[in-house]
Amino acid sequence: MMNTQRGIEIVVGFFVLAGIVALLVLTLKWSDFGTSSVSGYTVSAQFDNIGGLTDRSPIKLAGVTIGRVSHIRIDPKTFEAVVTMVIGSQYNNLPKDSFASIYTAGLLGAQYIEISPGGDTQVLKNGDKITMTQSAVVLEKIISKFLFNKAAEK
C-alpha cells in the first residue's frame, strides 16, 4: 500500500514538472526570446506614431518574417520615431521605393512592420532610409473618435 502511494506521487510529480517545462517552452516560443539575432543589412524609417512597436518586433514581407527591429529613437528635429531595422541578407533585392506600415497581429496582438515592395529597379542597401511609411493605427483613437461622433449626433 505504501509503495503504491509513493508511485502515484512520483507520477503526479513527473506530470507537474512536464507541465511547467511545456509552459516555459511555449512562453519562450511566443516571446521569440530564444531566437537568434538577424544578420543582414540595416535600413531605417520614420513614423508619426509607432504604437506598441518595440525592439525585436518582426519585419514581415507577405506575412513572412524577414528581419527584426533593432533600435527605436526619437528624431530631435521632427519629434518622430526613427525605427532601425535589420533585414536578412537573403532579402537584399527589396526595391528602394518600398513602403513600410505598422500593423497589429490580431485584434490585441503584438505590432510588426510590414514591407510592401515598390517597383523601383534600385534596391535598398545598408544604411538606406524607407521614406514611404504608414504609422500605427491606435485603437484608442479610433474608439474615441467614434464615441465623440456619436455624442455629437445627439
N, C-alpha and C positions, 0 to 999 in steps of 0.2 A: 504494500500500500504506500509506503514512504517513497520507494523508488519511482512509482507511477506519478506521484505528486511532483517529484523533482524533475522528471522527464517533461511533464506538462509545462513547468516553469521555464525550462530551458527552451522549449519550442516557442512559447509565447515571447520570451526574451529575444529569440532569433527574429521573429516576425516584427517586433517593435524596432529592432536595430535595422532590419531591411527597409522598413517604412521610413525611418529617419534618413537613411542613405538615399532612398528614392526621392524624398523631398529635397535633399541637398542637391542632387543631380539636376532635378527639374528647376530649382532656383538658379543654379549656375547657367543652365541652358537658356532660361528665359531672359536673364540679365546679360547674356553674352560675356560674362566675366571670364570664362575660360578660353575665349577665342584669342588668337594671337593678333598682334597689330598688323595692319595692312602695309605692305611696302609698295611704293609706286611713286606717282608724281603728285605735286601739291598744286591746288587751284583755290581761289577764294571767290566769295560772292558777298554782296551787301544786301541786307534785308531791313525793312522798316520795323518789323516785328518777327521774332523767331519763336514766339510762344514758349513751349516747353522743350525746345531743342537743346540737347546737351552734348558735351564731348562724348565721343564714341557712338553717337547716333549713326544709323546706317545711311549710306548714299546708295540710291537704287536707280536702275535703268530697266524699264519694262518689268518692274517687280523683282528684279534680281539684284542682290547686294553687290555693288562694285567697289565700295570703299567705306570710309568712316570719317566723321567729323573729328578733326584733330585739335582744333582750338577755336574759341569764340571770344571776341573782344569788341569793344565799342570804339568806333572811329571818333576821335576827339573833335573833328571839324563838322561832320554831318550828324553826329549822335545816332548813327545807325549801327546795327550789329554787323560785324565782319566775321564771316564764318570761313575758316580754313579747312579744306577737305583734302584727304589723301585718297586718290583713286588708284586702283590696282593697275600695275604696269601693262597688263594684258588688254586694258581698255584705253590704249594710247591713240585711238583713232576717233575720239569724240570731236565733232565739229566745233569750231571756235564760237559759233553763234548759238550754242546750246542754251537751253532755258532751265533754270533751277527753281523748283517750287517746294514749299514746305507743306507736307501732308501729315495727317494723323492716321495711324494704323487702327482702324475700327473707330467706334464712337468715342471711347475714352482711352485709347491706346497711346503708345509712345509715338513721338513725332520723328519723321525722317525727311530727307531731301530726295526728291525725285528729279532726275535729269531727263529732259526731253531733248533729243538731238536735233540740231538745226540742219541746214542744207549747205553750209559753207564748205569749201574744199580745204581750207586751212584747218588744222586740228589744234586742240588745246595742248599746251606744253607746260612744263613745270614752271610755276610762278604766275601763270596767266590768271585773269580775272573773268568770271562769268558776269556779264553786265545785265542780262535779262533775268530778272528774278520775280517771284511772287511770294509775298510774305505769308506767314501762318494765318489761318482763319481761327480767330479766338471765339470759342463757343459762347463765352460770357457776353461778348459784344453783340453777337447775333441775337441772343436771348433778350438783352436789354433793349435793343432796337425794336424787336418785336413787341415787347411789353410796352415800350414808350408809344409806339404807333397805335396799339390797342387802347391805351389810356387816352390818347389824343382824339380818338374817334368818338369818345363819349361826351 
